């Protein structure tokens, strides 16, 4: 697969995953031995600080199973008390954080795909497509290609 195809495949895969999954943004709750990740839209009476972080909310009266994205029961109530519980907390936070980056990742991949196509068109126009190599790819494309390969599972 060439770079354009790799990036396009990643765009398609990430878009399909985003669209098939539960719509975010998500909130991670870590309270009284339960770690939960669920869509923010379920929260009631939400207050946020200046940076947009949720500072207080009221839980919905009941949870529908399909609305809970992640739910762990842990032994410890605080970070640093149990390594396995801390891993579960980190996994939940990683999900929330990575989900927040999907649109940015798609924007990076789309911009790189356009740049890559423009380079390919230019080299084809001057009749030397075989001369196109890594040195001719703009820096964002190298990073975007690595991102695309990671998304596609072709990253070594």
C-alpha positions, 0 to 999 in steps of 0.5 A: 500500500502506498502512503496515500492508500495507507492514509485513506485506509486509516481515515476510513477505519477511524471514521467507521469506528467513530460512527459505529461506537457510542457518541462522545464526549465521555466522562470518567467517574471514579467513585466509591470503588467503581470506575465508569465511563459514559457519555457526558450527555447523560449527566444532569446539572453539569458545572464546568470550570474555566477550562471546560472540565466538569467540576460537578454533576448529578448522575442520571436516575438509572443507567442503561447497560448500553450507555455504560462504555466502561465499568470496573469495580475496584478494591481501592478508592484512591490512586496509589493503593493498588497497582491493578486498580490504577491500571484500570483507572488509566485504561478508562482515562486513556479511552476518554482521552483517545476518543477526544482526539479522533476528530483531530486525528482525522483532520491530520490524516485528511490534510496529509492525504491532500498534501500527499496527493498534491506531491504525487500529482506534481511528480507525475506532471513533471514525468518523474514519479519514480523519483518521489521518495521520503525526502520529498514528503513534507514532515507532517506526512511522515507523522501522519503516515506513522499515525495511519499505520498505527491505526491500520495495524501495519506499524512495525 
